[in-house]
Amino acid sequence: MEKIHFATQLWIGDDALSELQTMQGKKIFIVTDPFIAESGLTAQITDQLTGSEYFIFSDIVPDPPVEKVIAGIQAMSSFGADTIIAIGGGSAIDAAKAMKYFGKRTMDLAIERFIAIPTTSGTGSEVTNFAVITMADTATKYPLVTDEIQPDIAVLDTNLVMSVPPKVTADTGMDVLTHVIEAYVSTNANGVADAFCEKVVKLVFDNLEDAYKDGSNREARANMHLASCMAGMAFNLASLGLNHGIAHAAGARLHVPHGRMNTILLPSVIEFNANVNQGVLQENAVAKRYMALANCIGTTTTNPRIGVQNLIRAIKQLRQRLNMPATLSEFGLDKADVLAQKTEIATAALADACTETNPRTPSIHEIETLLEEIS
């Protein structure tokens, strides 16, 4: 038996932010990053909070370290917050999740409502029970997975993503694609998540390039924002896989943006999972799943080998059109420096929670080989 539960209410539309006016007499702790705080996006939210007090905590950085979480908890306690609003990309929302979770345990903080407002179209963190926190001293990313951190409300307002730069649009959009490809072949895959994945793959291939090339394309932006949310719902139901396991481990050590790291890895991980070098694909259930996704974006084949090849080719072509690197060397890293850390990265990737639901169980040596391929 499967139990499917969607805990997050969605507010969607250009007037969605106005619903915040219904909150009266609250002590609202706003978690965001310095850029968002200074750009005017935060003001679009605070303008709606006419009946409540608020405090803005903007000391958030990419891959938020635990020290920032601790500082946030202390500020939240001093302010006496009963509501959290997280505004930004995955880093701000993940940090807010960790503040809520650990604040309850360390300082007995009771948060009545947690609202997530994404300003990028990538992580899907606004609808998941998943967060990633970095231990800076060990350069290790730790996933936090519990229903306690899932936002109560997610606000999807296209106006908040219209100014996202092209490079960030590409990185976050390809993260969306990675989410659904991994969820679709996860060992926890299910029919409800499948439906999201199949729709999102098409949305990404139909809209990401347009949003990248013309940021003022409102339809493309709206479709990618919805795709990001749906992808989050998919992997919240089905989990992820090795691609994210390696991306978490390598990203923390090599300082490659998460979406870019995922994109570099994706073709090689698909090839590994489909086991294409073994020559027996016709009955390979994973290869058939990849084939089904390839058929969602315009190809038509019943041959799993061709389906896998079609999917990989389509990803590489999209990656090229988005001017994204195919290797870590193209990104600007020294190959020798990457390979010097391959065993450490592979060990951490194997221990990552996402890797547990990968359809093919890797060894440390196999992960090292993947790292060599993308270096």
C-alpha positions in Angstrom: 0.0 0.0 0.0 1.2 3.5 -0.8 0.2 6.6 1.2 0.4 9.9 -0.8 0.3 13.1 1.2 0.7 16.6 0.0 1.3 18.8 3.0 1.9 22.1 1.2 -0.9 24.5 0.1 0.0 26.3 -3.2 -0.8 30.0 -3.8 -0.4 30.5 -7.6 -0.9 33.6 -9.6 0.2 37.2 -10.1 -1.9 38.3 -7.1 -0.8 35.5 -4.8 1.3 37.7 -2.6 -1.8 39.7 -1.6 -3.0 36.7 0.4 -0.3 37.5 2.9 -2.4 40.4 4.1 -4.7 37.9 5.8 -2.1 37.4 8.4 -2.8 39.7 11.4 -1.0 40.1 14.7 1.9 37.7 13.8 5.6 37.9 14.6 7.1 37.0 11.2 10.7 36.0 10.8 11.8 36.5 7.2 14.8 34.4 6.0 16.5 35.6 2.8 19.9 36.4 1.3 21.6 39.9 1.0 20.9 40.2 -2.7 17.2 39.5 -2.3 17.0 41.9 0.7 18.6 44.7 -1.3 17.0 44.1 -4.6 13.5 45.2 -3.7 12.0 41.7 -3.9 11.7 41.5 -0.1 9.8 44.8 -0.1 7.2 43.2 -2.3 6.5 40.7 0.5 6.8 43.1 3.5 4.4 45.6 1.8 1.7 42.9 2.3 2.5 42.4 6.0 0.6 45.5 7.2 -1.0 43.8 10.2 2.0 42.0 11.6 5.5 42.7 12.9 8.4 41.3 11.0 12.2 40.8 11.3 14.5 40.3 8.3 17.3 37.8 8.7 19.4 38.1 5.5 22.7 36.5 6.5 22.3 33.6 4.1 24.9 32.3 1.7 24.9 29.6 -1.0 25.2 26.1 0.5 24.2 27.5 4.0 26.6 26.3 6.7 25.3 25.3 10.1 26.8 28.5 11.6 24.2 30.5 9.7 21.4 28.3 10.9 22.5 28.8 14.5 22.7 32.5 14.1 19.2 32.5 12.6 17.8 30.4 15.5 19.2 32.9 18.0 17.7 35.8 16.1 14.4 34.1 15.8 14.3 33.4 19.5 15.2 37.0 20.4 12.4 38.3 18.1 9.9 35.8 19.5 8.8 34.6 16.0 5.7 32.5 15.5 5.8 32.5 11.7 8.6 32.0 9.2 8.6 33.3 5.6 11.6 32.1 3.5 12.2 34.2 0.4 14.8 33.2 -2.2 16.3 30.1 -3.8 17.1 26.8 -2.3 19.7 28.1 0.1 17.3 30.5 1.9 14.5 28.0 2.0 16.7 25.2 3.2 18.3 27.4 5.9 14.8 28.3 7.1 13.8 24.7 7.3 16.8 23.9 9.4 16.1 26.9 11.7 12.6 25.6 12.2 13.7 22.1 12.9 16.6 22.8 15.2 15.0 25.8 16.8 12.3 23.6 18.2 14.9 21.2 19.6 17.5 23.6 21.0 15.3 26.6 22.1 11.8 25.2 22.2 10.7 27.5 19.4 7.1 26.9 18.3 6.5 28.0 14.7 2.8 28.1 13.8 3.2 28.6 10.0 6.0 28.2 7.5 5.7 29.9 4.2 8.1 29.5 1.3 8.3 32.0 -1.6 10.8 30.9 -4.3 12.6 33.5 -6.4 14.2 30.9 -8.7 12.7 28.1 -10.6 14.9 25.1 -9.7 15.1 23.5 -6.3 11.4 22.8 -5.6 12.3 23.2 -1.9 9.0 25.1 -1.3 7.1 21.8 -1.5 9.5 19.3 0.0 10.5 17.8 3.3 14.1 17.9 2.3 16.9 20.4 3.0 20.7 20.3 2.6 23.0 22.0 5.2 26.7 22.3 4.9 29.3 21.6 7.5 32.0 24.0 6.4 34.8 22.5 8.5 34.5 19.2 6.8 33.1 20.5 3.4 30.3 18.0 3.7 26.6 18.5 2.8 24.1 16.8 5.1 20.5 16.1 4.0 17.8 16.8 6.5 14.7 14.8 5.7 11.5 15.0 7.8 7.9 16.1 7.4 8.5 18.7 10.2 10.3 21.0 7.8 7.9 20.9 4.9 6.4 24.4 4.3 2.7 24.8 5.0 2.3 27.2 2.1 4.2 27.8 -1.1 3.7 31.1 -3.0 4.4 30.8 -6.8 4.4 34.3 -8.2 5.9 34.7 -11.7 6.8 38.3 -11.1 9.4 37.2 -8.6 11.4 35.2 -11.2 11.3 37.6 -14.1 14.7 39.1 -13.4 16.6 35.9 -12.8 19.9 36.1 -14.8 20.4 33.7 -17.8 23.1 31.7 -16.2 21.0 31.1 -13.0 18.0 30.4 -15.2 20.0 27.6 -16.9 21.5 26.2 -13.7 18.2 26.1 -11.9 16.2 24.8 -14.9 18.6 21.9 -15.4 18.3 21.1 -11.7 14.5 20.7 -12.4 15.3 18.3 -15.2 17.6 16.3 -13.0 15.0 16.1 -10.3 12.4 14.4 -12.4 14.8 12.2 -14.3 16.1 10.8 -11.0 12.6 10.6 -9.4 11.3 8.7 -12.4 13.9 5.9 -12.1 14.2 5.9 -8.3 13.6 2.7 -6.4 10.7 4.6 -4.7 9.1 5.6 -8.0 5.3 5.6 -8.0 2.5 6.4 -10.4 1.7 9.8 -8.9 5.3 11.0 -9.0 5.6 9.5 -12.6 2.8 11.8 -13.8 4.6 14.9 -12.5 7.9 13.7 -14.0 6.4 13.1 -17.5 4.8 16.5 -17.5 7.8 18.3 -16.2 10.2 16.8 -18.7 8.1 18.2 -21.5 7.8 21.6 -19.8 11.5 21.9 -19.4 12.4 21.0 -23.0 9.6 23.3 -24.2 10.4 26.3 -22.0 13.8 26.4 -20.5 15.7 27.6 -23.6 13.1 30.3 -24.2 13.4 31.5 -20.6 17.2 31.5 -20.9 17.3 33.4 -24.1 14.5 35.9 -23.3 14.0 36.5 -19.6 11.0 38.7 -20.3 9.1 35.7 -21.8 6.4 35.5 -19.1 4.9 32.3 -20.4 8.2 30.5 -20.4 9.0 31.8 -16.9 5.6 30.8 -15.5 5.9 27.3 -17.0 9.4 26.8 -15.6 8.3 28.1 -12.1 5.4 25.5 -12.2 7.8 22.8 -13.5 10.1 23.5 -10.6 7.3 23.1 -8.1 6.0 19.9 -9.7 9.5 18.4 -9.8 9.8 19.1 -6.1 6.5 17.3 -5.5 7.8 14.4 -7.6 11.0 13.9 -5.8 9.4 14.5 -2.4 7.3 11.4 -3.2 9.9 9.3 -4.9 13.3 10.6 -3.7 16.4 11.1 -6.0 19.5 9.2 -6.9 23.2 9.0 -7.5 23.3 12.2 -9.6 22.3 14.3 -6.5 24.5 12.1 -4.2 27.6 13.0 -6.2 26.5 16.6 -6.7 26.1 17.1 -3.0 29.5 15.5 -2.2 31.4 17.2 -5.1 29.6 20.6 -4.9 30.6 21.1 -1.3 34.3 20.4 -2.1 34.7 21.8 -5.5 32.3 24.8 -5.1 30.4 24.2 -8.3 26.8 25.6 -8.4 24.4 22.8 -7.7 22.5 22.9 -10.9 25.6 23.1 -13.0 27.2 20.1 -11.2 24.0 18.1 -11.8 24.0 19.0 -15.5 27.6 17.9 -16.0 26.9 14.6 -14.3 23.5 13.8 -15.8 24.5 12.1 -19.1 27.1 9.9 -17.4 24.8 8.9 -14.6 22.0 7.9 -17.0 24.5 5.8 -19.0 25.7 4.2 -15.7 22.2 3.5 -14.5 21.0 2.1 -17.8 24.1 -0.1 -17.9 24.4 0.6 -21.6 27.9 -1.0 -21.9 26.6 -4.5 -21.0 24.7 -5.0 -24.2 21.5 -6.4 -22.6 19.1 -3.5 -22.6 15.9 -4.9 -24.1 14.8 -6.3 -20.7 16.4 -3.6 -18.6 13.6 -2.0 -16.6 15.7 1.2 -15.9 16.5 1.7 -19.6 12.8 1.3 -20.4 12.0 4.1 -17.9 14.6 6.4 -19.6 13.1 5.4 -22.9 9.6 6.5 -21.7 11.0 9.9 -20.7 12.7 10.3 -24.1 9.4 9.5 -25.7 7.8 12.4 -23.7 9.9 14.9 -25.5 9.1 13.9 -29.1 11.1 10.8 -29.9 9.2 7.6 -30.6 10.9 4.2 -30.0 10.2 0.9 -28.4 13.9 0.1 -28.2 15.4 0.8 -24.8 18.9 1.3 -26.1 17.8 3.9 -28.6 15.6 5.5 -26.0 18.5 5.9 -23.6 20.7 7.3 -26.4 17.9 9.7 -27.4 17.5 11.0 -23.9 21.2 11.5 -23.4 21.5 13.2 -26.8 18.6 15.6 -26.0 20.2 16.6 -22.7 23.6 17.2 -24.2 22.0 19.3 -27.0 20.0 21.4 -24.5 23.1 21.8 -22.3 25.0 23.1 -25.2 22.2 25.5 -26.2 22.3 26.9 -22.7 26.1 27.4 -23.0 26.7 25.1 -20.0 30.0 23.2 -19.6 30.1 19.5 -20.3 33.0 18.8 -18.0 34.5 20.2 -14.8 37.6 21.3 -16.8 35.3 23.3 -19.1 33.8 24.8 -15.9 37.3 26.0 -15.0 38.6 23.4 -12.5 42.0 21.8 -12.7 41.5 18.1 -13.6 44.3 17.0 -11.3 42.8 18.8 -8.4 39.4 17.1 -9.0 41.0 13.7 -9.3 43.0 14.2 -6.1 39.7 14.3 -4.2 37.8 11.6 -6.1 38.0 9.0 -3.4 36.8 11.4 -0.7 34.0 12.6 -3.0 33.0 9.1 -3.9 32.9 8.0 -0.3 30.7 10.9 0.7 28.4 10.3 -2.4 28.0 6.7 -1.5 26.9 7.7 2.0 24.4 10.4 0.8 20.8 9.7 1.4 19.9 10.3 -2.3 22.2 7.5 -3.4 20.1 5.0 -1.4 17.3 5.2 -3.9 19.4 5.0 -7.1 18.2 2.2 -9.4 21.7 0.7 -9.6 23.9 0.4 -6.6 27.3 1.9 -7.3 30.7 1.0 -5.7 33.2 3.6 -4.7 35.3 2.6 -7.7 32.4 3.1 -10.1 31.7 6.6 -8.7 35.4 7.4 -9.0 35.1 6.3 -12.7 32.2 8.7 -13.2 34.2 11.5 -11.7 37.1 10.7 -14.0 34.6 10.9 -17.0 33.3 14.3 -16.1 36.7 15.8 -15.1 
